[in-house]
């Protein structure tokens, strides 16, 4: 596990939910929100440089992960609840405002936080998953269209217990395959191969996984072991329940139908990142949906785990954005 000088890890009470935080530095708060299947640790390379730049870097275990509370009911993982956790963390740490930074599922959480509480979240940075306002199309219907005759992976994750049954066979092997296959290091799939985002009828997501010959430098054996230990503690159901709330979120967010995010914003994508590629249409609409956009950057050769795969690239863009806010 990578050591971060001055890092403090502890739990806070976020309006009745226990959220585990890692924090370092002092100054204006920057709140980091991870995605699936990850941890506060996903932000290890950003926290120290943000702290060195004179800011208070805070990364959380999203509910359902690591040392944070993991409610059993699917409906406890709605965006409105996760935004409540984020607001609760800011307040519990004695701050009034924060810049919120999200990757993968953390990006929609950060975007929702910016929409619901613009008084608290004064700027937002989104990594991998582009902002798309609520539309008329029910999310699960959209994912069925994306899958066609196969199943899009979010559709595959919908049935409680189904993905868990696949993962529990060998969580370490599953995680290693998931991380590598979604990375920029994974060789491209040919036209007759099933990509990671699609599952054949009766198949498993891991059917398309590939594995590195040796640990990549952005995910060492020690890094992988840290994630494996976190999921051994928390299980995977909390993280997967986030996917199972997409239609509930669509109902909850009716009042924000089509709403843009007006705060200063940043988008960072990866040239080889699936959600960045699928999000091309959303990215093209940023002038309307993110009128406060400061920069939209696609990192060359980079896959899904951009803040780990291209530490220097992400840090440079993120620091430019954060420093522009002052």
C-alpha positions in Angstrom: 0.0 0.0 0.0 1.3 3.4 -1.0 2.0 5.7 2.0 0.9 9.3 2.0 2.7 11.6 4.3 0.4 13.3 6.9 -2.6 11.2 5.9 -5.3 10.8 8.5 -8.0 8.1 8.2 -11.1 8.0 10.4 -14.9 7.7 10.3 -17.3 10.6 10.4 -21.1 10.8 11.0 -22.6 12.1 7.8 -26.2 12.8 9.0 -26.6 9.4 10.5 -24.5 7.4 8.1 -20.9 6.3 9.0 -18.6 7.4 6.2 -14.8 6.6 6.2 -12.6 9.5 5.2 -8.9 9.8 4.3 -7.7 13.4 4.5 -4.5 15.4 4.2 -3.6 19.0 4.0 -5.4 22.2 4.9 -7.1 25.0 3.1 -10.1 24.9 0.7 -11.7 21.4 0.6 -11.4 19.1 -2.4 -13.7 16.1 -2.0 -12.8 13.0 -4.0 -15.5 10.4 -4.9 -14.5 7.0 -6.3 -16.3 4.6 -8.6 -16.8 0.8 -8.9 -15.0 -1.4 -7.9 -12.7 1.0 -6.0 -12.0 2.8 -2.7 -10.7 6.1 -1.3 -7.3 4.6 -2.2 -8.0 5.2 -5.9 -7.1 8.9 -5.3 -3.8 8.2 -3.6 -1.8 10.0 -6.3 -4.0 13.1 -6.3 -4.3 13.7 -2.6 -0.7 14.5 -1.8 -0.3 17.0 -4.7 -3.6 18.7 -3.9 -2.5 19.0 -0.3 1.0 20.3 -1.4 -0.9 23.0 -3.5 -2.4 24.4 -0.3 -5.8 22.5 -0.2 -7.6 20.1 2.1 -7.7 16.8 0.1 -10.5 14.4 1.4 -11.3 11.1 -0.2 -14.2 8.9 1.1 -15.2 5.3 0.9 -18.6 5.6 -0.8 -21.4 3.9 1.2 -21.2 0.2 0.6 -17.4 0.2 0.3 -14.5 -0.3 2.7 -15.1 1.0 6.2 -18.3 3.0 5.4 -21.8 1.9 6.3 -23.3 -0.6 3.9 -27.1 -0.7 4.1 -28.7 -3.9 2.9 -31.6 -2.4 0.9 -31.0 -1.6 -2.7 -32.9 1.7 -2.4 -30.3 3.1 0.1 -27.9 3.6 -2.8 -29.9 6.3 -4.6 -28.1 9.4 -5.7 -30.0 11.6 -3.3 -28.7 9.5 -0.4 -25.1 9.5 -1.7 -25.3 13.3 -2.1 -26.5 13.5 1.5 -23.3 11.6 2.5 -21.2 14.0 0.6 -22.8 17.1 2.2 -22.6 15.3 5.6 -18.9 14.8 5.2 -18.3 18.5 4.3 -20.2 19.5 7.4 -18.6 16.9 9.7 -15.2 18.1 8.8 -16.1 21.7 9.7 -16.3 23.1 6.2 -19.1 25.0 4.4 -18.0 24.4 0.8 -15.9 22.1 -1.3 -14.9 21.4 -4.9 -16.2 17.9 -5.7 -14.2 15.5 -7.9 -15.7 12.2 -9.1 -14.5 9.3 -11.2 -16.7 6.5 -12.8 -19.8 6.3 -10.6 -18.3 9.1 -8.6 -18.8 11.4 -11.6 -22.7 11.1 -11.5 -22.6 11.4 -7.7 -20.5 14.6 -8.0 -22.7 15.9 -10.8 -25.8 15.3 -8.7 -24.2 16.9 -5.7 -23.4 20.0 -7.8 -27.1 20.2 -9.0 -28.7 19.5 -5.6 -26.4 21.6 -3.4 -24.7 24.3 -5.5 -24.3 26.3 -2.3 -22.0 23.6 -0.9 -20.3 22.3 -4.1 -19.0 25.4 -5.7 -17.1 23.6 -8.6 -17.1 20.1 -10.0 -14.6 17.9 -11.8 -15.9 14.8 -13.6 -13.5 11.9 -14.7 -14.5 9.2 -17.3 -18.3 9.6 -17.2 -19.5 12.7 -19.0 -22.4 14.7 -17.6 -25.7 14.0 -19.2 -28.8 15.7 -17.7 -31.9 13.7 -17.0 -33.8 12.9 -20.2 -37.1 11.3 -21.2 -35.5 7.9 -21.6 -35.6 5.5 -18.6 -32.0 4.4 -17.9 -32.7 0.7 -18.0 -34.4 1.1 -21.4 -31.3 2.9 -22.7 -29.0 0.1 -21.5 -31.2 -2.5 -23.2 -30.8 -0.6 -26.4 -27.0 -0.4 -25.9 -26.8 -4.2 -25.4 -28.9 -5.3 -28.4 -28.9 -9.1 -28.5 -26.4 -9.2 -25.7 -26.5 -7.6 -22.3 -24.9 -4.3 -21.5 -22.9 -4.8 -18.3 -25.2 -2.4 -16.3 -28.1 -4.5 -17.4 -26.2 -7.6 -16.2 -25.7 -6.0 -12.8 -29.4 -5.3 -12.2 -30.5 -8.6 -10.7 -29.4 -8.8 -7.0 -27.0 -11.6 -6.4 -26.3 -12.5 -10.0 -23.0 -10.6 -10.5 -22.1 -11.3 -6.9 -22.3 -15.1 -7.6 -19.8 -14.7 -10.4 -17.3 -12.5 -8.4 -17.4 -14.6 -5.2 -15.8 -17.6 -7.1 -12.4 -15.8 -7.0 -12.7 -12.1 -6.1 -8.9 -11.4 -6.6 -8.9 -12.9 -10.0 -12.1 -11.1 -11.0 -10.8 -7.7 -9.8 -7.5 -8.1 -11.6 -9.3 -9.0 -14.8 -11.7 -6.1 -14.4 -9.0 -3.6 -13.8 -6.7 -4.7 -16.6 -9.4 -5.2 -19.2 -10.7 -1.7 -18.7 -7.3 -0.1 -18.8 -5.4 1.5 -21.6 -2.9 -1.4 -21.4 -5.4 -4.0 -22.5 -4.9 -5.0 -26.2 -7.8 -4.0 -28.4 -10.7 -6.4 -29.0 -11.1 -7.7 -32.5 -14.5 -7.3 -34.3 -15.4 -10.9 -33.6 -14.6 -10.8 -29.9 -17.0 -9.8 -27.1 -15.9 -6.6 -25.4 -15.9 -6.2 -21.7 -19.1 -4.0 -21.7 -21.2 -6.8 -23.2 -22.2 -10.2 -21.9 -23.5 -13.0 -24.2 -26.8 -14.7 -23.2 -26.1 -17.1 -20.4 -22.5 -15.8 -20.0 -20.5 -14.0 -17.4 -18.8 -10.6 -17.5 -15.5 -12.3 -16.8 -15.7 -14.3 -20.0 -14.1 -11.3 -21.8 -11.5 -10.5 -19.2 -7.9 -10.4 -20.0 -5.0 -10.5 -17.7 -1.5 -8.9 -17.6 1.6 -11.0 -17.9 3.0 -8.9 -15.0 1.5 -6.3 -12.7 1.3 -2.9 -14.4 3.1 0.0 -12.7 -0.2 1.7 -12.0 -1.7 -1.3 -10.2 1.1 -3.1 -8.3 0.6 -6.4 -6.5 0.4 -4.4 -3.3 -2.3 -2.1 -4.7 -4.4 -5.0 -5.9 -4.0 -6.6 -2.5 -5.3 -3.5 -0.8 -8.5 -3.5 -3.0 -9.0 -7.2 -2.5 -8.8 -6.8 1.3 -11.3 -3.9 1.2 -13.8 -6.0 -0.7 -13.2 -9.0 1.5 -14.4 -6.7 4.3 -17.3 -5.0 2.6 -18.4 -7.5 -0.1 -19.5 -6.2 -3.6 -23.3 -5.8 -3.1 -23.2 -2.2 -1.9 -21.2 -1.2 -5.0 -23.5 -3.1 -7.3 -26.6 -1.7 -5.7 -25.6 1.7 -7.1 -26.3 0.3 -10.6 -29.6 -1.1 -9.3 -30.8 2.4 -8.5 -30.6 4.0 -11.9 -34.3 4.0 -12.5 -35.0 5.2 -8.9 -32.6 8.1 -9.6 -34.5 8.9 -12.8 -37.7 9.2 -10.7 -36.0 11.2 -7.9 -34.4 13.7 -10.3 -37.6 14.7 -12.1 -37.3 18.3 -10.8 -33.8 18.6 -12.4 -34.9 17.3 -15.8 -32.6 18.7 -18.4 -30.8 20.9 -15.8 -27.3 22.1 -16.6 -24.5 22.4 -14.1 -23.6 26.1 -13.9 -20.6 26.0 -11.5 -17.1 26.0 -12.9 -16.5 22.5 -14.2 -13.9 20.2 -15.7 -14.0 16.9 -17.6 -11.2 14.5 -18.0 -11.6 11.4 -20.2 -9.3 8.7 -21.6 -8.8 8.0 -25.2 -9.2 4.2 -24.5 -11.8 4.6 -21.8 -15.2 2.9 -22.5 -17.4 5.5 -20.8 -15.5 8.4 -22.5 -16.0 6.7 -25.9 -19.7 6.0 -25.3 -20.1 9.5 -23.9 -19.0 11.3 -27.1 -22.5 12.7 -27.7 -22.7 14.0 -24.1 -19.3 15.6 -24.4 -20.4 17.3 -27.6 -23.3 18.9 -25.7 -21.1 20.3 -22.9 -21.6 23.9 -24.1 -25.2 23.6 -23.2 -25.0 21.2 -20.2 -21.9 22.5 -18.6 -21.9 26.3 -19.3 -19.2 26.8 -16.7 -16.8 24.3 -18.3 -13.2 25.4 -18.0 -11.6 22.5 -19.9 -12.5 19.1 -21.4 -9.4 17.0 -21.8 -9.0 13.5 -23.4 -5.8 11.9 -22.3 -4.1 9.9 -25.1 -3.6 6.2 -24.7 -5.3 6.2 -21.3 -8.0 3.8 -20.2 -10.6 3.8 -17.5 -8.5 4.1 -14.4 -7.0 7.5 -15.5 -6.1 8.9 -12.2 -3.9 5.8 -11.6 -2.8 5.1 -15.2 -1.7 8.7 -16.0 -0.9 10.3 -12.7 1.0 13.2 -14.2 -1.6 14.0 -16.8 -4.5 14.0 -14.5 -2.7 15.9 -11.8 -1.6 18.6 -14.2 -5.1 19.2 -15.5 -6.8 18.9 -12.1 -4.3 21.4 -10.5 -4.8 23.9 -13.3 -8.5 23.7 -12.7 -8.3 24.0 -8.9 -5.8 26.9 -9.1 -8.0 28.7 -11.6 -10.8 28.7 -9.0 -8.9 31.0 -6.6 
